[in-house]
Amino acid sequence: LGIDTWENLMRGIGRGDVVDFVEKKSSLADKMLEEWVRVHLLPWPILSPPAIPPPEITLGTVLATTVSPTTNLPSDRILLQDQFLHKSLLLIVDATPTTLVACILNRPTEGKFQLQLPKTGKPLQRRVPFCGNIPVQDLWLHHRTIDLGGVVLGTSRVGILSTDQVTDRLGTDDAKLSDFLLVRGVVQFEREELGDMVSK
């Protein structure tokens, strides 16, 4: 496939006006289509390395997605595939030499999760944020690692607990449901890919 194929397809569906516009103006009327053509049909440009190296990303790192330091534009993945990553706040929950797994912290939803305390039978509800498009078993994040324990993410002050552990802690006076963030999904990245779309 290439530009010629695209032109033939557009003329075949009666959109020759778009092709003529492109030939005259050297740009597409539809900006999203222009980005799709740039990514999938045109040769990839050779980009100079950024003046500032990408941040070091380890377990527990918090990152904000932003424009690429090499193109000054949102990454192709954000533009054309996963728009939910736009201006997202990411917490790295798993890291290997080649891949990174993160949960999104700033995508609230209307969905709710209900916990029932075993001793009192009192129901408690917590909103479920959208943390990523890959489902995972329920994880509860919290920032009170000294008081509440759990697996600590790297050198951060963020801990992870299971639903049973959270229920146990809520049965005492030591914790409130607002201390926890429920994670039911994550996002996976290649290290190089994520380094080109975030700021630390």
Disulfide bonds with the S-S distance in Angstrom:
none
